[in-house]
Amino acid sequence: MAKIKIFSVSINPESYDVRSIANMTYDEAKQFFEHDDTNCCCCCRNIEVDQTKEHEITFHADGVRNGDGSDTMFNWLKVVNE
């Protein structure tokens, strides 16, 4: 069965080059935000979808539940055959 992986990042757009981030692949984004990011103005979430169970996932920028809409949200999806 294939694995579905989702990498989600909420960033402060004033601290990053959003155009550069938008052009990153899943692996590039994961490497950058988990290991190379020196700004640390982000919130990351790495999810592997369990296809054997029913579930629901909601994505939104960090802080939006408190009315803060200033962050930019990026999501990458990768399907891996195993």
N, C-alpha and C positions, 0 to 999 in steps of 0.2 A: 504494500500500500504506500502511496506517496505521502510525504509529510508536507504540511502547509505551515510555513513559517512567516510571521509578521513582525517587522521591526518598525516601531512607531517612535517618533521624536517630536517633542514640542519645544520650540526654541524662541528665544528673544531675537526677533529679526534685526535688531540694531547691533547685535553682537556677532552676526555671521553673514557670510556671503550667500544669500538664499538662492541665487541663480546657480552657484556652484553645487550646493546641496541638492537642488532639484535635478541635477544631471548625474548624481551618484547612483551607482547600482546598489542593490541590497548589500552585497559584501563590502563595498567601499564605505557605505554609510555606517554599517555595523562596526567596521574597523575604526573609522574616524571617531565616532561618538563614544565607543567603549574603550578606546586606547589612545587616540592621538589628539583629542579635543583639549585645548588648553584654556578655552573660554569658560567652560563649565556653566553655561547659562542655558541649560536644557534639562528636559526630563525624558528619559528613554524607557521604552517598554518592549521586551522581547517575548513573543508568544509563539508557542507551537500548538496548532489546533489539533485537539483530540477528536478524530473523526469517528470514534466509537460511541460518542455521547452527543446528545443534543446540547447546544449551547448558543449563547448570544454574546457578542462583543460590541462594545461601544467605543468609538474613538472620538476624542475631542482634545483641543489644546489645553495644556495645564492652566488652571486658574479659571477656566470658563464657567465652572459651576458656581464660582463666587462673583460672576459678572465681569471678570477681566478678559477682554477679548484682544489683548495686545500681542499674544503669542502666535506663531505660525506653526502649523501642524504638517508633518510629513509622514507618510506611511509607505513601506516597501513590503511586497509580498513575494515569497519565493516558494516554489513547489520543488521538492527534492524526491526523486525516486529512490527507494531503498529495497 
